[in-house]
């Protein structure tokens, strides 16, 4: 997705608002078990000053996820910030700089980079997810079992020091 810089370059310091939707296809997202269900919606503003473009935005995307505790599939809306600086191509200092190409900037890579950085390492279907029973494998959000109690009693009986507990 390209942003046109004609207006902001001609009137340095003027803030330009934008709102775009862009489809993304990122292998890394699929490798982590997510499925992208919607285009990324990006809303924010940008301005040009001293040969740099400053972009501040909020982005949103809906994913199909798998809970790390109970293995259930669920939809989650991810909202993440995008705050980046672009430099003129002749001022590039390293490979990580985002570049202004003449009168446009491509915001796709910074949006994807910020999206990947905002993803949690572990994700749950809900904050109070109870997970799976480690003995019978049932989803404790939907079923109750006393497997862990039985297992604890058996371990105490088998443990020669279990009698000391009484």
N, C-alpha and C positions, 0 to 999 in steps of 0.2 A: 504494500500500500504506500503510495507516494503522497507526500504533502508538498504543495506548491509554495515556494518561498518568495515569489515576486513581490507581493505586498509587504511582507515583513522585512525584506532586504532593502526595499526602497524607503521605508519608514522605520528605521532602526529603533528598536525598543518597543514597538507597538505589539500588543498581545493579540494573537489570532486564535480563536477557538476552533475546535474540530470535533467531529463525531463520525466514526467509521466502523464498519463491520468487515472483518476479513476472515476467510476460512484459513485454517492452519492444518498442516499435516506433519506431525513430528513423530518420527520413529521412537525416540526416547520415551515419549508419553505412552505409546502402546507397549513398549518393553516393560514399563512399570505397572502394567495391568489396567491402564485407564483407556477409555474410549471417548473420543471427543464427540459430543452430541450437538454442539452449536458453534457457529462462527464466534470469533472473539469480538466483543463489542468494546471499542476504545473511545473514551471521551476525555478531552483535556484541552490544553492550550500550549502554545509555543510562541517564542519571540526570538529575534535575532539581534545580537549585540556583540561588538568587537570580534567579528569574524567567527562567532560561535552561535549555534542554535540551541536553545534551552527548551526541552520538552517535559511537561508534567501532565500525567494522565492517570486515569483509573480504567482498568480493563476487567472484563468479566467473561467467563466461559463456563459452559455446563459440561460436566464429565460424568460418565458412568464409571463407578469405582467398585472395588471389592474390599470389604471391611477386613482389616488385618487381624481383628479379634474373632469374628464369627463367620467370615467368608461369604456373607450375604452381599448381593449386588445392590447398589443404591446410586441415585443421582445426587450430585453435589454441584452447587454453583460456587465457583472460585472467583473471588474478587481480589485483584492484586494491583499494586501501584507500579507505574512506569515513570521513572524520572531519569532522563538521560541528557547528555550534552553531545552535540554533533559539531565537528570541526570542518573547516574548509579542507579540501583534499591536499592542498599544499602545506597544511599545518599538521598533518598526521604524524604523531610521535611514535605510535606502536600499532600493532595489528588489532588491538582491542578497541581502537577509536572508531566511533560511528562517523561516517563521512557525509558531508554536503556535496552532492554532485550537481554542480552548476546552480540551478534554481529549484532543486527538489531534494527531499530526503526520503529514504525508504524506511518506514518504521516497523516493518515486519520482523526483522532480526532482533531489534531491541525489545519488542513486545514478547517474542518467543523466549528470549534470554531471561527476561524478568518473570515470565510465567514459570519456566523450569525452576528458577531459583526460589519461587514462592511455594512450590509444591512441598507438602510435608513428607517426612521420611516414613511415617506411619499414619494411617488414616482409619478412622472408625466411622461406622454408620451413624452412631449417635454417641454423645459424650459418656453416657452411662451404659454402654454396651457391655454385656456380661461375658461374651465370648463363648467358646466351646468347652464342654466338660472334657477334662484331660483323660478321663477313664472311658466313658461311653461315646464321646464325640457329639452328643446332642447340643443343639444351640440353646444355651441357657436363657436367652431372651424369650424363647417360646415354650420351653419345657423345663420342668424342675426334676432333679434327680438327687439321690443321696449317695452317689458313687464315691465322692471324695470323703464323706464321713465314714463309709464302710471301709474304704482303703486305709484311712487313718487308724481305725480300730484294728484292722488286720496287721498293719505295720507295728502297732504298739504290742499286739499279742506275740508277734514273731520276734520282736526286739527283746533281747535278754535284759535290757535296762528299762524296758517299759514298765515293769513292776515297781521300779523306784519312783515313778511319777505319782503313784497313789500314796 
